[in-house]
Amino acid sequence: MKRNLIMMLLPLALFATTAAQAFDKATIEKGEYLSRAGDCIACHSIPNGAPFAGGLAIDSPFGKIYSTNITPSKTAGIGNYTLAQFDAALRHGKRADGSNLYPAMPYPDYAMLTADDVKALYAYFMEGVAAVDQQAPTTALSFPFNQRWGISFWNWMFANDKAYQPQPSKSDNFNRGAYLVQGLGHCGSCHSPRGIAFQEKSYDESDASFLSGGKVGIWEAPSLRGGDKGALANWSKAEIIDYLANGRNNTTAVAGEMTSVITHSLSYLTQEDLAAIADYLKSLPGDGKALAMTAAATKKTSDELNSAKVGINSGARLYLDNCSACHFTEGQGAARVFPKLDGNALVNDEDPSGLIHVVLAGARLPSTKGAPEALAMPAFGWRLNDDEVAQLLTFVRHAWNNQAPAVTAEEVAKLRQTIPQSVMNATRP
């Protein structure tokens, strides 16, 4: 009798074991790689918190939206999600209970993902991530934005819901790059302009606004279009790859929100995928956003700084005393160490907030496998007052080939209030 019972239960035990280990190692590892490409950890983790446990406050025009716990916890995360429910959340913004996710989650971009990639991501989050039984803070927007059912109308009008379709006339490299940029990388969610309903104006290269630049809080997300007269027209493919992998190249260095993307996502991609992204970006027609760079304009400012005629209380004097040791009088910096200021996108952004933040609070390059040195620019908030920062940055934004509006002391004072004093004092002797 006992033997018969054991024989009856054995198939059930085998089924339970199979269900608990439904995915092979290769699929789980593929899912982990794809999660890096999608930068999931950056939004669904807080500093020094458990990976993917959520709780990060994302500022939106309607209030703070908190990222959710996406660990396989059955009480606080997505441990009870089926593959179909995971797919609905990832690609269509639908939670397991049928309610809508806020589009702070870039599901209109993730809609591009293939079924195989969604399955691999599901395998990783269910079997490759540690469960964290900790509830993330609840998002509580004010009326009417707390009515999630209304997002259905937004989705109907603005969201993309189509998987990526490879273009037969294009190379495999182009299609791989397009898939990563448009889908998993969701580059357009920051680097494309937003419309009146805060929707991405475009989701692929069929629209000229795609990757033509956007804003993330105070930071400029510059144009990524690499064709003739595009913002990346003067960057080689090798320079694009270097920047994506290491946050620096011969032209510039990362600052602001992109630092996290390099740290947690792009620095983990294979050289093949980075090359595919570079090929795709270089294929995008230019948008005329590249500055006209001339040696004569560079020399004019350099000669001024090297002369004995610099006013004692001028922006030029402030530059010489605080910046020229690293960025030099030519504004060219040093390759892969100090970014160029001549023609720099952050310097030339119409809104100077990001540039002001870098001067007041400093900046640090990410440490990556290819460039482990976490080089830093010191904070100058302790050293320069609001008038001095305004004078300095007005000079820089008019120097060499730069063509950007002046900075006021009021703009500096407003930004200073958002930065802890301890941050501005961090590099004080």
N, C-alpha and C positions, 0 to 999 in steps of 0.2 A: 504494500500500500504506500509506504513512504517512498519507495523507489519510483512508483508511478507518479506520485505527486511531484517529485524532483524533475522527472522527465517532462511533466506538463509545464512546470515553471521555467525550465531551462530556456526555451525560445523567448519567453518574456524578458528574462535577464539579459539575453544576448541583444534583444531589441533595445533595451534600456541603455546598454553599453554603447551600442551603435549610435543611438540618439544623442548621447552625451558627447560623443566624439564624431560629429557628423561631417566634419571638414578635415581634409588632409593638411599636412604641414605647409605644403606649397601654396595652397589656397589662402591659408591664414597669413603667411608671409607676404603674399601678393596684396592682401587686404591692408596689412600694415604699411606697405609702401604707398598704396593708394591713399591711405589716411594722411600720410605725410604730404603727398602731392596736393591733397585737399585742405591742408593746414587745419585739420579738425582740432588738434590739441590746443592751438592758440586761443580759440574762442571758447572752448569747453573746459578750460582749466583756469584757475586763478594762481597768481604767483605763490610758490611754495605749497600749493595745494595738491591733492591727489589728481593724477592725470585723468582727464575726461569726466571729472565729477561735477563740472558745471559751476555756476555761481558768478561768472564774469559779468560785470555790469557793462552793457553796451549802450552808449549814448545814442539816442535817436531824437528826431525833432518832436517826438510825442512823449518822451520820458525815457527812463532807463528800462532796458529789456535784459533780463538775466538769462544767460545760457543755461541749458538744461544738463542734467546728469545723463551721459550716454554710455555709462558703464553697464555691464550686464546684471546689475543689481535688480532683483525682482520687486523690491520695495521702493527704490528711489530712482532707478534708471530704466533701461529698455530691455531688461532681462526677459520680459514676457512678450516682447514683440516677435511676431512671425516674420519670415522673410518678406512676405507681401506687405505687411504693415511697415517694416523698415523701409522698403522701396517707396511706399506712399509718402512717408515722412521725408525721405531724402530727396526725392525727385519731384514731389507734388505738394509738399508743405502740409500734409495731413497727419495728425497724431493718431495713435491707435484708437482713441476714443472718438475719432471722426472730426474733432475740432481743428481749426486752422492754426498753423504756426505763423508767427510774425515773419515777414520777409527780411528781417535782419538775418535770418537763416537763408543763405543764398540758394534756395531750392530752384529758382528759375534758371540758374547756371548748372546746378547739379542735374537738372532734367536731361542734360546732354549725355549722361552716363549710360554705358551699355549694361545690359542685364547681367553679364558675366562679372563686370566690375562691381556692381551693386552686391552681387552674391559674395564676392571676395571681401568686400568691406563688412558685410554682415558676419561672415565667418570670423574676421578679426575681432570685431567688437563683442561677439558672443563668446569666443574661445581664446582670444589673445590679450584681452584687457582684464585687469583685476576688477572685480565688483566692489563698488563703494556704496554702502548703505547710508548715504547722507543726502538728504533732500536739498536741492539747490533753492535759493530764494525764489519766491513766486513773483512773476512779473505782474504789476498792478498799475496799468496805465489808467488815466482819467477817462471819463466818458467823453466822446463816443468810441475812443480808441481801444477801450477794454472789451468791446463787442467783437469777438473774433469772427462771428459769422459774416461780418461786413467785408472781411478779407476775401471772401469768395468772389465779390464783385471786382475787387482789385485784381485777383488772379485772372478773372475772365477778360478783363480789359488789357492787362499789362504783362502778365507772366508768360514766360516761355514754357512750353510743355513737350517739346519735341527732342527726341534723342539725336545725337550728332549723326549726320549722314556724310560719310566720306565722299570727297569729290573725285570721281574717276580721272578727271583731267589733271589732277595734281599728284605730286609725288607722295610716297608713303611718309616721308619726313614732314612734309607740309601738313598732311592730315593728322599725324600724331601730334604735331605742335598745336594745330588748331583745336584738337580735342582737349589737350591739356590746358590751354589758355582759356578757351570758352567754357569748358566744363569743370573739371576737378579744380583747376587753379583759380577759377572764378575771378580772373583778373579784371573783368569788366565791372565787377561790383564796386571797385574803387577807382579804376582808371577810365571809366566811361562817365559822361555827364548824366545827371539825373533829371527827370522830367517834373512836371507840376505835382504829380502824385508820388514823387520820390522813387519812381521806377527807373531802372536802367533804360536809357533811350534806345539801346541796341544791344543785341546779343551775339552778333557775328560781323564779319568784315563786309557784308552786303550793305551796311549803312556806314557812311563816312564819319559818324560820331563815335563809332566803336573804338575804344582805347584812345580817344583823343584827349583824355585828361579829365580828372574829377577832383573832389575834395574828400578828405577823411578827417573830420574835426578841423583842427587848425592846420593840418598838413596838406600840402599839394600832392596829388597823385598824378604825375606828369603824363603827357602823351607818350604812348609806346609805339607809335607808328614809325616804321623804319625806312620807308621809301624816300624818294627824292624830296628834299626840303622838309622831311618829317623830323620829329624831335630826336629820333635815333639814327638819322641819316648818316651822321659822321661816326657812328659807332660800328666797329667791325663785329662780325659774329663772335669772334673770340672774346671781345670786350663785353658783349652781352652775356656770354656764358660765364665769364669771370665774375661779373657783377651778381648774377643770379646765384652762383655757387658760393660766393665769398663776401658779398656786400661791398665790393670795391673793384675798381679797375684803373686803367691809366687816366681816366677822365674824372671820375667822381667817387664818392663813398656814400653809403646808405645813412639815412637819418630818419627819425620818426617811426611811424607805424610799420614801414617796410622792414625795419630791423628785425621785428618779430617773425615776419614772413621768411626772411633769409634764415634765421636761427632755427625755426621749427619745421620748415617745409622745404624750401628750394635747395638748401645746402645738402639735402639727403637724396636729391634726384640723381639719376645716372647721367653720365656725360652725354649719352645718346639722347635722352629726353631733353636735356638742356639745349643740345644742338638743334633738336626739332623745334623747340620754342623759339630759339634765335632765328631759325630759317623762316618760321611763320611771321614773326614780328618784322623781319626785314622785307617780307613780301607785301606788307600793308602799304598802300599808297600814302605818300606824305600829306600832311595837312597844313603846311606852310608855317609851322610853329617853331622851326629852327631859326635861331638868331643868325643874322648876317655877320659873320666873324671876319675881321680884317686885322692884319698885322699892324696897320697904322694906328688903329684905335687902341690896341694893346700897348703899343709903344708910347702913345701920348700920355696915358696914365702912368706908365712906368717911369717915363722921364720926369713927370711931375713929382712922383714920390722920391725919386733919386736926386732931385734938385735941392737947393738950399732955400727954396721959397715957400715951403709948406708952413701955413699959418699955425701958430702955437695952440690955438683953440679950435682947430678945424677937424673935420672928419678924416682928412688925410693924415693928420698927426696922430689921431687915435688909431688909425689903421697901422701906421708904422710902429707905434708903441705896443700894440696888442696882437696884431695878426701877421705882420710881414715875416716874422721869423719862420713861420710854417708855410704860409701861402705866397710869400715873396712879392716883390714889387710888381712883377709881371702878372700876378694873380693866377699863376699856373699850378701852384701847389707842387706836390711830388707824387709820381705815379704810385698808386695802390697804397698810399700813406695819407697824404693830405689832399683833399679834393680841389680841383680847379674852382676858382670863383668867377673867372671870366667865362660868361655864357652859362653858368650853373642854373639849372631849372629852379631850384629852391630860392636862389638869390633873385631871380627874375619873376617869381610869382607875384601877381598883382596884390594878393593878400600877404603881408609880410609876417604873419603870425608864426609860421613854422620857423622862419629864419630868426626871429626875435627869440623864440624858445631855445634854439640851439645856442645862441650867444649867452643867454641868461643861465641856462641849465647845463650846458655842455652836451656832448654826445659821445657814444661809445660804439665802435664797430663790433659786430658779432664775431665770436671765435668759431671758426669752422674747420673742417678737416683740411681744407686746402689753404687756409690762412688762419692759423691758430692764434695769432697775435691780436688781442682785444684792444687795439689802439683807441685812445680817447682824446677828445678835445676838452680842455678844462672849462668849467663854468666861469663866466665873467660877471654874474649877477651881483657878487659881493664887491666887485671892483669898480664897475661902471654904473653911474646913475642913469635915470631915464633919459635925460637930455643927451648924455654922452652916447648911449646906445643908439638913440635916434640919429644923431650926427654921424656916427660910424657907419650905420647901415644905409643911410641915405647916400653917403659917399660910395660905398661898395656897390649899391644898386645903380649908380650912375657911372661907375668906373669901367675902364677897358671897353668891352663891347656890350655891357649890360644896359638895359633900357627898362627900368622899373620905377614906379612912383616913389616919392620920398616917404620916409617913416617919421611919424610924429612921436613926441614924448608921451602923449596921451595913450597911443597904441601900446607903447612899451609898458607903461604903468598898468594898464588893464591886463596885459598878459602876465606881468610880474605877480599879480595877485593870485594867479592860479598855480604858482610854483612854490612848493614848500621852501622856507628859508634854508633848511638843512641841505637841500639839493643845491641851491646857489652857493652855499658855503662849503660844499664838499671838497673843493680843490683849493680852499683858502689856506695860505701858508700858516 
